[in-house]
Every structure is written in structure tokens, then in C-alpha cells.
Amino acid sequence: MSIRLSPDGLSFWTARVTKATVEAAADYSWEYGTESEEKFIALSRELPPEEMYRSALARCAQTAGWSGGPVNILLDTLRTVLIPTELFDPAHMPDYLAVNNITARPDEETIATRLMIGGAIGVMLCRRSIIAAADEVFGSRARFGSPFDTAAVYRTAKHRKKDAGKEFTTLCLAGRNVYITVQSIPDGELRYCEALPYSAAADILYYIHELSARFDIRKSPLYVRGEGAEKVEKILRKTFKK
């Protein structure tokens, strides 16, 4: 089961585990590529923070019929920094955030998660009440991640040999944010990543236009996932035809 946690609430989904999904997930057992309906649970803000998250996570588990498998909690936040695995040092996590003008609040803890894309470590901030609630509800089965991981569902092996040397781009639409990754073909090396705010398709068009100055987006595979993906895809196709 996967849960995306945003300032508005929690959305969760389960997936049919296919061979491609297992290959993409490797030893992580992340469940992307779901065909089930994504469901949303609003936060009960009249409750104390820890009780609020505990209640919402418990409802996710009950509604989704959680059977004790891995639970992936994706933190939908722009306050995320990706560090190359070979350069990552846990002792410097606050420094990685500080360089990007990100400072932890008194109720937050710095956490790191190994991402499935491009050999990167995600460093982000999470409320202690969320960590405690996840531990109480799911125990050791819970692990934190980032919507950046959504890019991992697209295996570079599916790309044609003639695309070698090009890049493919993935947009993950999550609430009010979009997570953009550009990876090389065929090794999947991470060439670019950024989490940006968006409220309309016009924002996506602007980001893609800016990205096109650095990468040959118009002639490379581009994938869109998440909320409103179909609408954004139609707009991108119409725009790229011009």
C-alpha cells in the first residue's frame, strides 16, 4: 500500500504487482502502476496532531484492507533535497537543507530516504507527530519516500534502442506540486529533478518551456502521472504539435 501525505490530507492506493513493477521496485517492494482508484481522506484538524495523523493512517489501513505488507508514505513537500548517493553523509543532512534555505521547525525531524531513481538520497523534513503515528499504526512496515519515486515505474528498458543517448521526462502531479525528473536512456541516470508548485496547466507549460532550453523535451519520451494527468497530457500534446 502507498500513501501520499500532503498538507490537505492523505490519499492512498494499492496496486496489482506486475513483473514490470517488481523489476522497477527491486528490493524496495514499492507498489506503483496501480489500476485501483485512488482514495482521499481529509485530516481531522480538530484533533491534536499526533492523534490526527494516527486516526487518518488507521482509516487508510482499514479502508484499503491493509494486510501487513510494506507501506510507502510519500511526503508531498517542496522542502526536499536530492543528494547523490556517493556524496551523501547522514551527519550533514541539516547542511544539505540549509544550503537550499530550508530550515527545520521545532516540531520537525530531518529524514532521509533512498530513492529508486538515479542513485539519489532524498533528504526532507517531516513532523515528528507523523513519524510517531506511522510507527504506531504500521510499525517497521512503514517507510518514507518522495513523489520523485514515481518516475521509477518507467523502466528505461522499455525504450527503443534508437533512443539511446536521449532523455525521458516524468511529471508527477501531486496536489499543488509537480515533481519533475529527467533521466537518460538507457541507464536511467538522473539528469535533472525539481519539485515546483503549480495550480494550473499553464504552470506546467511554463516549466516544460524552461526545461526545453536545457533538454530536447520535444523529441524525447514524456510521461505524466497523478491528479489531472489526462488533462495535462492533452494540453501538452496540443502544444507540442505547434
Secondary structure, DSSP 8 states (H G I E B T S, - for coil): -EEEEETTEEEEE-----HHHHHHHTTS----S--S--EEEE--TTS-HHHHHHHHHHHHHHHHT--S--EEEEE--S-EEEEEGGG--GGGHHHHHHHTT----TTEEEEEEE-SSTTEEEEEEEEHHHHHHHHHHHGGGEEEE-GGGGGGGS-GGGS-GGGTT-EEEEEEEETTEEEEEEEETTT--EEEEEEEE-SSHHHHHHHHHHHHTTS-GGGS-EEEEETTHHHHHHHHHHHHT-
